[in-house]
Amino acid sequence: MFERLINAIKNKTCLIFDFDLTIAKMEIDWSNWHPGIAKIYSQFDRNHGYVFGVNPHNFYNSMVQKHGYELVKAIRKFNADYEKENNVGFIPSSYLVGLIKTLKNKKLYIYSSNSKETIDSGLRKLGILDHFQLIVSRDDTKYLKPNQEGFGLIPGLKGNEALFIMIGDSSSDEKAAQSASIDFFKIDEFKTYKF
């Protein structure tokens, strides 16, 4: 996989990474996240219909379309608090962390559905925070991937799509990249589930 990654990024000048389950795996128990999110949805729509197993990003995006920015703020706060209270560490992708440290002639970005505080903390602990030009987190966007909104915050992407590649672990990452007309490389080092 990593030899293919080297070939995939060879002619790219700008690399956009997902965070959790790509650069590192958060050591977190997500089992109470789904009931917590469902409780937030219930505050806006008693008959929301969210159930575990449904794509949480697509469901969130549809709820935001219905209920607007107040829902976005409530979910952001819940998610940031949940990550802060439940994450106990980060298991790095030794290969990607090492690679990021060597990429001197490329612009590196993060586009993740994690909170900014979580991403900053993880990258700092991994010793690579200063390697990134920009971090786009769920705190910066109204919608989550597979919506491509976050790509619009990355300078120089529009009109230069051929220079960019998204490196992520999920079908949401891949679909967002396709929507933004940029290449995608799948990292499956940590997991087998799909978002």
C-alpha positions in Angstrom: 0.0 0.0 0.0 2.7 2.5 1.0 4.7 2.0 -2.2 1.5 2.8 -4.2 1.0 5.9 -2.0 4.5 7.2 -3.0 3.6 6.7 -6.7 0.2 8.4 -6.1 1.7 11.6 -4.6 4.8 11.8 -6.9 3.2 14.4 -9.2 1.1 16.1 -6.6 2.2 19.3 -4.9 -0.7 19.5 -2.3 -1.7 16.6 -0.1 -4.9 16.7 2.0 -5.0 14.1 4.8 -7.9 12.9 6.9 -6.9 12.6 10.6 -8.5 9.7 12.6 -7.8 6.3 11.1 -5.5 7.8 8.6 -2.6 9.6 10.3 -3.4 8.1 13.7 -6.1 6.1 15.4 -7.7 7.8 18.3 -7.8 5.5 21.4 -11.5 6.2 22.1 -14.6 4.3 23.0 -17.2 5.5 20.6 -20.0 3.3 22.0 -21.7 6.2 23.8 -21.3 8.6 20.9 -24.3 7.3 18.9 -26.8 7.6 21.8 -25.4 11.0 22.6 -25.9 12.2 19.0 -29.4 10.7 18.9 -30.2 12.7 22.0 -29.1 15.9 20.3 -31.2 15.1 17.2 -34.2 14.5 19.5 -33.9 18.1 20.7 -34.5 19.3 17.2 -36.8 16.5 15.8 -38.5 13.9 18.0 -39.0 11.6 15.0 -35.5 12.0 13.6 -35.0 8.2 12.9 -31.3 8.1 13.6 -30.1 4.6 14.4 -26.6 3.1 14.8 -25.5 1.6 11.5 -26.8 4.5 9.5 -24.1 6.5 7.8 -23.7 9.2 10.5 -22.2 11.8 8.2 -25.0 11.6 5.6 -27.6 11.6 8.3 -26.0 14.6 10.0 -25.9 16.5 6.7 -29.6 15.8 6.0 -30.5 17.0 9.6 -28.5 20.2 9.1 -30.4 20.9 5.9 -33.6 20.6 7.9 -32.7 22.3 11.1 -29.8 24.7 10.3 -27.0 26.2 12.2 -28.4 25.7 15.8 -28.1 22.0 15.2 -24.6 22.4 13.8 -23.5 24.3 17.0 -25.1 21.6 19.3 -23.4 18.7 17.5 -20.0 20.5 17.3 -20.1 21.0 21.1 -21.2 17.5 21.8 -18.5 16.0 19.5 -15.7 18.2 20.9 -16.7 17.4 24.5 -17.0 13.7 23.7 -13.6 13.5 22.0 -12.0 15.5 24.8 -13.5 13.4 27.6 -13.1 10.0 26.0 -9.9 10.0 23.9 -7.0 8.6 25.9 -4.3 8.8 23.2 -3.3 8.4 19.6 -1.8 5.3 17.9 0.2 6.7 15.0 0.6 5.4 11.5 4.3 5.1 11.8 4.7 5.1 8.1 2.6 8.2 7.4 4.0 10.2 10.4 7.5 9.4 9.1 6.5 10.3 5.5 4.9 13.6 6.6 8.2 14.6 8.3 10.1 14.1 5.0 7.7 16.0 2.6 9.5 19.3 2.3 8.4 20.3 -1.2 4.7 19.7 -0.8 1.9 21.6 0.9 0.1 19.6 3.5 -3.4 20.0 4.7 -5.9 18.3 7.1 -9.6 17.9 6.3 -11.2 16.0 9.1 -14.6 15.5 10.8 -12.8 15.6 14.2 -12.8 18.7 16.4 -10.0 21.2 15.9 -8.8 20.6 19.5 -8.5 16.9 18.9 -6.6 17.2 15.7 -4.2 19.8 17.1 -3.6 17.7 20.1 -2.9 14.6 18.1 -0.6 16.3 15.6 1.3 18.0 18.4 1.8 14.6 20.2 3.0 13.1 17.0 5.4 15.9 16.4 4.0 17.0 13.0 1.6 19.9 13.8 3.9 22.5 12.2 4.1 20.5 8.9 0.5 21.5 7.9 -0.4 24.7 6.1 -4.1 24.5 7.2 -6.4 22.3 9.3 -10.0 22.1 8.2 -12.0 20.5 11.0 -15.7 20.0 11.8 -15.5 23.3 13.6 -14.9 25.1 10.3 -17.7 23.5 8.2 -21.4 23.3 8.3 -21.5 19.9 6.5 -19.4 16.8 6.9 -17.8 14.7 4.2 -19.0 13.3 1.8 -20.1 16.9 1.3 -17.1 18.7 -0.3 -17.6 22.0 1.6 -14.3 21.8 3.4 -12.3 21.6 0.2 -13.5 25.2 -0.5 -11.5 26.4 2.4 -8.2 25.1 1.1 -6.4 27.9 -0.8 -5.4 27.3 -4.4 -7.5 24.1 -4.9 -10.1 25.6 -7.2 -8.8 25.4 -10.7 -5.7 23.4 -9.7 -7.4 20.1 -8.8 -4.8 18.0 -10.7 -2.2 19.1 -8.2 -4.1 17.8 -5.1 -4.8 14.4 -3.7 -6.9 13.4 -0.7 -5.5 10.7 1.5 -8.1 9.1 3.8 -9.7 5.9 5.1 -13.4 6.1 4.4 -15.9 6.1 1.6 -16.9 9.6 2.8 -13.4 10.8 2.2 -13.4 9.3 -1.3 -16.8 10.6 -2.3 -15.9 14.1 -1.1 -12.7 14.0 -3.2 -14.6 12.8 -6.2 -17.1 15.7 -5.8 -14.2 18.1 -5.6 -12.6 16.5 -8.7 -9.4 15.6 -6.9 -7.6 12.2 -6.7 -8.1 10.0 -3.7 -5.8 7.4 -2.0 -7.3 5.0 0.5 -5.4 4.2 3.7 -6.7 1.0 5.4 -4.0 0.5 8.0 -6.3 0.8 11.0 -9.7 -0.4 10.1 -12.3 -2.2 8.1 -15.5 -0.2 9.0 -17.0 2.4 6.6 -18.5 5.8 7.2 
